[in-house]
Amino acid sequence: MGRFWGGVIVGLIIIPVVAAVYLLTGLAPAAVSDHPFPFERLIAGAALESRVHREAPKRDLATFTTADLMAGAQTYRKGCGCHGSLEKETYPEPQMYPPPPHLLMPDGYATDDSVGETYWRIKNGIRMTAMPSFKTVLTDDQMWQTAALVARADKLPPEVLDVLKQPLLPSPETPPAAAPRGSNSNPNPVPPAPTHGVAPGSQITPKNVRPMAGAHTPKTPK
């Protein structure tokens, strides 16, 4: 009996030590392309699904009209570029972990989820992923309409498909012609607007996502 408890005590000491060595020596996965932690997908997936199942609101998908789906398609085009389009799975994007599903493609359909579950994900986002919370960016109607679009991705009306076939990104503007040397036609040009904090393929900037880069503003000495 004494050996049993001795083994338990030794195990309780060794496990934290091994875990600390694993984390502090740089062996743990940290880059996007690294393999996941042991049981990471199981633990994170179970926690997410349990939370969504407990808090997702109930609403009948049949109550959404074609006009609702068309509005959801417009919102999708402006803010969901990383989830791909009908014509192309996704625009060239930085690699993400976990990779965002292509919600309009058969291998990425979320049609098995209820519209309330998809609404919860749009509203609240998902921790430690590229999925932000849009509750401070979109109206409640916009989130429901987008959720309905995703929930019916395999059975969308032709009018909605026409909206989704439009480009996700705006057409690039023609650059202005260079001013001749010595010209003083625009002595105070307006600098381009900053683009940091905007998700690639998106025209919607979640207000709760802090910019990762930007111009440094030096402090004024007192």
N, C-alpha and C positions, 0 to 999 in steps of 0.2 A: 504493500500500500504506500509505503514511504517513497519507493521508486516512482510510482505513478505520479504522485504529487510533485516529486522532484522534477520529473520530465515536463509536467505542466508549467512549472515555474520557469524552467530553462527555455521552454518554447515561447512563453510570454515575453522573455527578455530577448531572444534571438530574432523573433519576427520583426519587432520595431527596429532593431539594429540593421537587419538586412534591408528593410524598407528605406531607412535613412540613407544607407550606402547607395542604394539604387537611385534615389532621387538626387542626392548631393554630388554624385560623381558624373552626372550628365548622361547616364544610361537610359533615363526615362524618355519616352517619345515626347517631343515638344514641337517639332516642325509639322507643317501641314501634311507633308508627304510621308511622315512616319507611320508605322503601324500603331494601332490603338493600344491603350492600356489593357492588361488582362481583364476580361469581363466588363470592359468599358461600355460596349454597346448594350450588353444585357442589363447592366445596372442603370445606365442613363435612359435607355429605352423604356424600361419598366417604370422608372420614376416619372418620365414624361407622360406616358400613356395613362398612368393612374391619376395624375393631376388633371389632365385634359378630360378624362372620363368623369371625374368628380365635379369639375367646374364648368364644362361646356354647356351653353344654353341650348334649349330645345326649340327647333323651328322646322316646319315642314318645307322641304325643298320645292314641293309643288306650288307653293304660294308665290314663288318668284316668277315674274313675267319676262317676256322676251326683252322688254325695255330695261328691266333690271339687269339682265344678263349682258346687254349691250353696254350699259353703264359700267358694269363690272369689268368688261373687256377693255374699256378705255382706261380704267384705273390700273388694270393689269399691265397694259402697254407702257404706262408711265412709271410704274414703280416695281415691276416684277421681272425685269429683264434677265436677271441671273437664272430664272426658271425656264427660259427658252420660249420659243414661239412655235407656230404651226409650220412655218416654212423652213425653219432652221432650229436645231435643238438648242443652241445657245450661241450668243456672240462670244468672241474671244474674251475670256475673263481670267483674272488671277485665280490660281488654284485655291480651293476652299476645302476645309475639313469641318464636318462632313460635307461632301459635294452636294449642292442643292439639287433636288429632283427636278426633272423636266416635266412639269405638271400638265403640259398639253400633249405629251407623247404617251403612248400606251404603257411603256415601261416605267413611267413616273406618275401615272394617274393616282389621284387621291380620292377616287370616286367611292371607295369602300368606306371612307370616313364620312360621318354625318356632316351636314353643313355647319352645325354648331361647333364641331371639333375644329374644322378648318377656320371658322371665325375666331375661335380662341387663339389659334396659332398666329393669325394675322394681328390680332389685338395685342397679345402679350409677348410675342416673340419666343425664342427658344434660347436659353442660356448656352454659352460656349459654342455657338454656331454663328453662321453669317445671317441668321434670320432675326431682324430687329423687330421691335414693337412699333406698330403704326398707330397706336391709339391717340397719340398727340398730333398725328399728321393727317389721318383720314377721318371722315365723319363716320358715325355708326352705320349709316345706310351704305356708304362706300365699302366698308369692311364686309357687311352682309352680302352685298352685290358681288364682290370679288370672291367671297367664299362660295357663293352659289355657282359662279362661273367654274371654279375649280371642281366643285362637287359634281358638275354636269359636263365635265370636259369631254366625255365620250359620246355625249348626245346633245350637241349644241345646235341651235337653229342656224340656217344658212346666213341670216343677217348678222349673227354674232361671229360666225366664222369669217365673214368679210371684214369685220373690224379687226379681228386678230391677225389677218393676213397682211395688214399694214405693217410697215417697218416699226420695230421697237424703238429705234434710235432716230432722231431727226436727221434729215439730210444735211451733210456738211455745207456750211456757207462758203460762197466763193470769196477767197481772200481779197481784200482791197488792193488796188494797184499801188505800187510803191511810188511815193512822191519824188519828184525830181530833186536832184541835189541843189542845195541852196534855197529850197522852197521853205517858206515860213507860213504855209497855209493853215497848219495846225500846231501852234507852238506849245499847246498844253494838251497832249493826247490823253484820253481817259484810259487807264490801265484796264486790262481784261478782268472780269469778275473772278474771284477765287473759286476753284472747283473742288477744294478739299472737303471731305465729309460727304460727297455725293457718291452713292453706290454706282459702280459701272453699269451701264445700260439702264440707268434710272434717271427720271426727272424729279423724283420725290426724295427729299433729304430728311430722314427721320431726325427729329429734334433731339432725341435722347441718344444719338450716336455722336460722340465727340470726334472732331476732326483729328486725323492721325498725323497731318502735316500742315504747315502753314508758315506764313512769314513771321519772323521773330520781331516783336515790338520791344525795343530797349526801354528800360525804365528811365524816366526823367529824374536826374539827380536833384535832390532836395537842396 
